[in-house]
């Protein structure tokens, strides 16, 4: 969460629907969250505006670019097309949830090691799609990696280094598990 702003401050413009607030209870990055929210608010807006988790990006706002990808109950989803009320009781992981105790995950470190990011705008979504893949397939083929990130657009890297970083992370994670 953002250290510079309280939950009462808005860093970004959000147009409230004016509908009566509803309670939302979910787990975000391992922490129980309970909030009163606008029932028309998207999950993306909830994460960014209420929880101050700015890693999840808004690109297209239509579920096409993948910049807003998060993991919900083990599945990669575009948070811009999910209403926040739909995550009642769900477990959400954002890019902020990949690191532990301030230490980057293997996957994050491999993106750096392989220069798999340039402007960085798509990187959080790419990381979350890759994490979802590696959580269900510890040894993905190049074609499986390509399929997993097919919904994430990058205009800078050409995808080669991203695919290499994900494959390398898969290998290092298997080694770390002793497989």
C-alpha positions as CSV (number, residue, x, y, z in Angstrom):
1,X,0.0,0.0,0.0
2,X,1.1,3.5,-0.7
3,X,3.0,5.1,2.3
4,X,2.4,8.7,1.1
5,X,-1.4,8.7,1.0
6,X,-4.1,7.7,3.4
7,X,-7.0,5.6,2.2
8,X,-9.1,8.8,2.4
9,X,-7.1,10.5,-0.3
10,X,-7.6,9.8,-4.0
11,X,-4.5,9.7,-6.1
12,X,-6.5,9.1,-9.3
13,X,-9.8,10.3,-10.4
14,X,-12.6,7.9,-9.8
15,X,-16.2,8.7,-10.6
16,X,-18.4,7.2,-7.9
17,X,-21.7,5.8,-9.1
18,X,-23.7,7.3,-6.2
19,X,-25.2,3.8,-5.4
20,X,-25.3,2.7,-1.7
21,X,-22.0,1.3,-0.5
22,X,-21.6,-2.5,-0.1
23,X,-19.2,-4.4,2.1
24,X,-16.4,-6.3,0.5
25,X,-14.3,-8.9,2.3
26,X,-11.4,-10.6,0.6
27,X,-7.7,-11.4,1.0
28,X,-5.2,-9.3,-0.9
29,X,-1.6,-10.3,-0.9
30,X,-2.1,-12.4,2.2
31,X,-3.9,-9.7,4.1
32,X,-7.6,-9.7,5.1
33,X,-9.3,-6.7,3.6
34,X,-12.8,-5.4,4.6
35,X,-14.1,-2.2,2.9
36,X,-17.3,-0.4,2.0
37,X,-17.2,0.1,-1.7
38,X,-19.1,1.5,-4.6
39,X,-20.9,-1.5,-6.1
40,X,-20.0,-0.2,-9.6
41,X,-16.2,0.0,-8.9
42,X,-13.9,-2.3,-10.8
43,X,-11.4,-4.5,-9.0
44,X,-8.7,-2.4,-10.7
45,X,-10.1,0.8,-9.2
46,X,-10.5,-0.9,-5.8
47,X,-6.8,-2.0,-5.8
48,X,-5.4,1.4,-7.0
49,X,-7.8,3.9,-5.4
50,X,-8.7,2.2,-2.1
51,X,-5.8,0.0,-1.4
52,X,-3.2,2.2,-3.0
53,X,-1.6,-0.8,-4.8
54,X,-0.3,1.0,-7.9
55,X,1.6,-1.9,-9.5
56,X,-1.6,-3.0,-11.3
57,X,-1.9,-0.7,-14.3
58,X,-4.8,0.4,-16.4
59,X,-4.1,0.2,-20.1
60,X,-7.1,-0.3,-22.2
61,X,-9.9,-0.6,-19.6
62,X,-11.5,-3.3,-21.8
63,X,-9.6,-6.5,-20.8
64,X,-7.6,-6.5,-24.0
65,X,-4.0,-5.4,-23.1
66,X,-3.3,-7.4,-19.9
67,X,-1.6,-4.5,-18.0
68,X,-4.1,-5.0,-15.1
69,X,-3.6,-8.7,-14.8
70,X,-3.8,-10.0,-11.2
71,X,-4.3,-13.5,-9.8
72,X,-7.8,-14.2,-8.4
73,X,-8.3,-17.6,-6.7
74,X,-5.3,-19.0,-8.6
75,X,-6.3,-17.7,-12.1
76,X,-4.9,-14.8,-14.0
77,X,-7.7,-12.3,-14.7
78,X,-8.0,-8.7,-16.1
79,X,-9.0,-6.6,-13.1
80,X,-10.4,-3.8,-15.3
81,X,-13.3,-6.0,-16.3
82,X,-14.1,-7.6,-12.9
83,X,-16.3,-5.7,-10.5
84,X,-14.9,-5.4,-7.1
85,X,-18.0,-6.9,-5.6
86,X,-17.3,-10.1,-7.5
87,X,-14.2,-10.8,-5.4
88,X,-16.2,-11.2,-2.2
89,X,-14.3,-14.0,-0.3
90,X,-11.7,-14.3,-3.0
91,X,-7.9,-14.4,-2.6
92,X,-6.2,-11.8,-4.8
93,X,-2.5,-11.5,-5.5
94,X,-1.1,-8.4,-7.2
95,X,2.4,-7.8,-8.4
96,X,3.2,-6.3,-4.9
97,X,2.5,-9.8,-3.5
98,X,5.2,-11.5,-5.5
99,X,8.1,-10.3,-3.3
100,X,8.7,-11.5,0.2
101,X,10.2,-9.4,3.0
102,X,11.4,-6.9,0.4
103,X,13.2,-9.5,-1.6
104,X,12.3,-10.0,-5.3
105,X,10.9,-13.3,-6.3
106,X,12.8,-15.6,-8.7
107,X,10.5,-14.6,-11.4
108,X,10.9,-10.9,-10.8
109,X,14.7,-11.2,-10.6
110,X,14.8,-13.2,-13.9
111,X,12.9,-10.4,-15.7
112,X,15.7,-8.1,-14.6
113,X,18.4,-10.6,-15.4
114,X,17.1,-11.1,-18.9
115,X,16.3,-7.4,-19.6
116,X,12.6,-8.5,-20.1
117,X,11.3,-5.0,-19.4
118,X,11.9,-1.7,-20.9
119,X,9.3,1.0,-20.2
120,X,7.9,-1.3,-17.5
121,X,4.2,-0.6,-18.1
122,X,3.3,-4.1,-19.1
123,X,5.7,-5.8,-16.7
124,X,3.3,-6.2,-13.7
125,X,0.7,-7.9,-15.9
126,X,3.3,-10.1,-17.6
127,X,4.6,-11.1,-14.2
128,X,1.2,-12.0,-13.0
129,X,0.3,-14.1,-16.1
130,X,3.7,-15.8,-15.8
131,X,3.2,-16.5,-12.1
132,X,-0.2,-18.0,-12.8
133,X,1.3,-20.3,-15.4
134,X,4.2,-21.4,-13.2
135,X,1.8,-22.1,-10.3
136,X,0.0,-24.6,-12.4
137,X,2.9,-25.8,-14.7
138,X,6.4,-26.0,-13.2
139,X,8.0,-26.9,-16.5
140,X,6.2,-25.1,-19.3
141,X,7.2,-25.3,-22.9
142,X,7.9,-22.2,-25.0
143,X,4.5,-22.6,-26.6
144,X,2.8,-22.8,-23.2
145,X,4.6,-19.7,-22.1
146,X,3.5,-17.9,-25.3
147,X,0.0,-19.0,-24.7
148,X,0.0,-17.8,-21.0
149,X,1.2,-14.3,-21.9
150,X,-0.9,-14.0,-25.1
151,X,-3.3,-11.6,-23.5
152,X,-0.5,-9.3,-22.4
153,X,0.7,-6.7,-24.9
154,X,4.2,-5.2,-24.8
155,X,5.2,-2.5,-27.3
156,X,8.9,-2.4,-26.3
157,X,10.6,-5.8,-25.9
158,X,9.4,-8.0,-28.7
159,X,8.6,-10.8,-26.2
160,X,11.8,-12.9,-26.7
161,X,13.4,-11.7,-23.5
162,X,10.1,-12.1,-21.6
163,X,9.8,-15.7,-22.8
164,X,13.4,-16.4,-21.9
165,X,12.9,-14.8,-18.4
166,X,9.9,-17.0,-17.7
167,X,11.6,-20.2,-18.9
168,X,14.6,-19.4,-16.8
169,X,12.5,-18.6,-13.7
170,X,10.7,-22.0,-14.2
171,X,14.1,-23.8,-14.2
172,X,15.4,-21.9,-11.2
173,X,12.2,-22.5,-9.2
174,X,12.3,-26.2,-10.0
175,X,16.0,-26.3,-8.8
176,X,15.1,-24.4,-5.7
177,X,12.4,-27.0,-4.9
178,X,14.9,-29.7,-5.6
179,X,13.3,-31.2,-8.7
